[in-house]
Amino acid sequence: MVHLFRPKLFSVLKQDYSNQKFTSDLFAGIIVGIVALPLAIAFAVASGVSPEKGLITAIIAGLVISLLGGSRVQIGGPTGAFIVIVFGILQTHGFNGLLISTMLAGIILILFGLLKLGSLLKFIPHPLVVGFTSGIALVIFSTQIKDALGLEIDQLPSEFIPKWSTYFQSLGSLNSWAAGITVVTILITVLFKKVTTKIPGSFVAIILLTGFVQLFDIPVTTIETVFGSIPNNIHLAFPSFELSQLSSYLAPALTIALLGGIESLLSAVVADGMIGGNHRSNTELIAQGIANVVTPLFGGIPATGAIARTATNVKNGGRTPVAGIVHALTLLLIMLFVGKWAKLIPMSCLAGILIVVAYNMSEWRSFVSILKGSGFDILVLLVTFFLTVLVDLTYAIQVGVVLSSLLFMKRMADSGKNATMDVDSDVLENYSDLPEGVGIYEISGPFFFASAKQYCSTLKSIGSRSSVLIIRMRHVPFIDATGIHNLKTVIRELKHVNTTVILSGVQPDVLKELDKHEVSDLLGKEVILSSFEQAIAKVREL
């Protein structure tokens, strides 16, 4: 447990943590806190919960992740990726169900870390990640059209196509003031970085446009008209649930855990590249899990590592988890003393910020790049994308993972088929004086359930025409239970026709499996040899 959970904060404080480092972390944390303010509110509103839920999440989860995480510079909080999930869970299970699902997801993330699955989550295929990320971006964009244009819609459908149909039918109620505020927000958010990178454009847009709306009494909806006042306090509250209903929350909890785990580790990897560090993936997962167990107790929503805020932290000089702690405390002070004015923010201003977030999430360049690649990658990308947009993110991830696994296995099987049909002609030339009736077959790649049938079919075909069959296994990194079963069947069948089987170049891990499953006893250890030269010598001896 000690080796699995080693928060970076404690490691950093044991080293030479100087006043200069603290000053850098302090200013970086304050800047990131200001950056996080509009995003936390916008993500909460877009998810269908009240604005303070986003602030609470950024404060509590951000603090826990920085205190206990495995990255030096990771900034935690609500992210755009969770908008679709949170909105869907609210529609199905209500806010209480969302809290329970989030806490369950936290427990799952802790288990991921304890089971050392941190490194495995990094192997989620890139086309799958781009597929659901781009799908989420499109869904986020589509949810903001009502507020962006100030459309008067009483009941907005949750499904993608009916939603857009409703938008087109409601264009007659377009509010030009709201549309103008949205456009100006987007321009300020995007262009203000040319003035300075120290202050986020989204924060400037909120200050200017909120002041403009209040000063000139512009007729647009605000946070107050939709949600009422924003509380400036945080209190503890336990969600209620019955044990019999627990199973209904497992699917959304697993989706939150998978997406949260993937995004947090991706963010940590990006941060490592920026600071030349190495994060502790299992520690990071455990910290993310604890954050998602604790945050709902205060009314918060799912949280994970935020790539954009983490990058902002690094660019502004943050180098230790202290910056993340300062970011959380900055948000707490803003909520306590300035939050009461946040209710005046126009909804169209938040919509503009989220449209920029959706664009940045879309990864359209990666999307186009994958479309130029292999058919397998294109299939995973498009299936995940369209399921995310048209059906549900939960199904998109599940189907995407299964499809990626199946395609991987097919690739491995095809690779094995193509690589192993060819008998090593150079070897045959070097050993042209071998007795007649010696067959040589090389297995290249994992001997597992996807390729075992193909390998064994070919082995039987060659072995039945040979008195001795040498199976070269130098390029077999592992063999699974299906491979073992099929190999034993082939050996028995070849023994029945008096063909001697010799294994050469067997790697230590594979040999352990052969011994464990009694393949060595079936063959005889004298014909399981470490090199091909020994196998040739054995043939001559026979």
Summary of the structure (lengths in Angstrom):
residues: 542
radius of gyration: 29.3
end to end distance: 53.7
largest distance: 99.9
contacts: 2015
relative contact order: 0.15
helix: 70%
strand: 6%
